[in-house]
Amino acid sequence: MRLTVTGTQGTPRLKVTNLEKMMMHEFINECQDINEHCICKKMYSPVLDRQRFCGQCEKWFHEGCMDKIGKPWRLEGGTAGDCLMKVPIIRGWDGDHDAEDWMTVGSGRKLEAVRTNREYIAANSTDVEEEWREWEHLLTREFVLHVRGRKFVRLLCPACFGHL
């Protein structure tokens, strides 16, 4: 792109080549595809929204666009790894300006680390509290404290009706 001066009053105009126009058009289309997950078709904002990922239909949905199922529940399981496997894949701050860094990109990679390391950490820990400390080291203390201290609400996927 090049800024040129044209016209009788020297009005600055942006001169865009056809290739640049095509590239901008492709970029805009890609950006629109990013946000076509939720049924509301509204743009996702990591700062203002919270979304959940449905592994069955492989789409993200705003939590407010889904129906709640049952009462809020805390993580329970025989091991810390079992508890962590029940954490839903979420992303977004939901307006919480004190949110942790992981909330911007979501919990997906952290939960993948749980799937990968669950058996190893359980086998090498002497008790559940030691196991939780190992998870704090691997996943970050902030993430583990967040999921341990939170009650989760089960939500109904509006596309495939799976439980999230």
N, C-alpha and C positions, 0 to 999 in steps of 0.2 A: 504494500500500500504506500502511496505517495501523496503527500499534501502538496497541492498545486494552487497557484493563485490565478483565478480566471475572472472574467466579467469586467465591467467598466469601473466598478468600485473596488476592485481587488479583493473580492470575497473569497476566502479560502475554501477550497472544496477538496474532499477526499477522493482521489482517483483510485479505483479498484479494478484490477485486471479480471478477466473472465475466470482464470484459474483460481484467483483469490475468492471470487464470488462462489465458485463451485465448492471450494474447501470450507467456506463459512456455512454454506447450505448443508453440507455433509455433517459438520460439527453440530449444527442446530438439530438435525434429525437424530444424531446419536444421543444428544442430551435429552430429547423428548422420549426416546426409548428407555432411558435410565429411569424415568419417573412413571412409566406406564405399568407399575406393579399393582398398586392398591386399586380397589374398586372405585374409589372417589376420583381417581386420575389427578389428584392434586400433587404438586411438586413436594418432594420430601426435603425437609430442612433438618439437618443433624442437630441444630441448636433448639428448635422449637418442637420437634416431633419425636415420638418413639414408635418404632415399628418392630414387628415380629416377622420372622421368616418361616414360611411353611415349606418343609422339606418334601412334602408330597407333590405340590404343584410348583415348587421352586419359585415362589413369589414373595415379595415383602408387602405387608399390610400395616396401615396405621392401627394402633391398638384401639383407638376410638371408633374405627370402622368395623370392629368385630364384636360379636356377642359374647358376654361372659358366661362361663359354665361353672356352676357350683360356687363354693366358698374359697377365699384365698387360703393357700397352704404353704407350709415351710418345707424345705428340703429334708427328706428322711431317707435313710438307707443304711445298709450294714457297714459300708465304708464311706469315707469322704468322696472317693471317686464315684461310687454309686449315686451319692447325692448330686454331685456335679453333672452327672450324665442326664439328670432330669431338668437342668436349667434350659429354658427356651433360648433360642437364638434371637437376640434383640439388638437394636441399634438406636442411637439417638439420645439426646439429653432431656427431652420433654420439658424444656424451659428451665431446667436446673442449671444455673450458671456456675455451680460448684461441682459440676459433673467431672468424673474421671476421664482421662484420655481415651481409654478403651471404648467408652460409650460412643465416640464419634464414628469409629469403624465397626463397632459391634462386638458381640461375644463369640462369633463364629470361629475365629482362629483359636481362641482360648479353649473352646469346647472341643475343637479338633485335637489340641494338645492333651486334653483329658482322655479322649478316646485312644490316643497313641500311647500314653504313659500310665494309664490307670492300673493295669496289672503289675507293672514294675514297682510303682510307688506303694501299692497295697502290700506287696510281698516284702518290701524292704522297710516297712514301718512297724514299730512295736505296738502302737495303739492308735486310735482314731485321731487324737489330738496331735500326735507326731505327724500323722498323715496330712492333716490340715495344714501344719506348718510347712511340709514339703510342697503342698499345692500353692501356698502363699509365695514360696521361693520361685516356683516355676511360672505361675500365672500372674503374679503381683498380689501383694497384700490387699490393695484396694478392691480388686475384683473379688477375692475370696470373702472379705468382710461384707461386701455388698450382697453377694448371693446368700451368705449364711444368715444375715440379719434381715432379709427381706421375705415378705410373703408374696408368693406368685399367684396370679389369677390365670386360670386356664381359659383360653379363648377359642372360639370356633372360627376356623378359616372360612371366609365368605365365598371362596371359589370351589374348594373340594370338600368342605365340611369336616376336615380333620381337626383334631384337638391340638392346640398349640400351647 
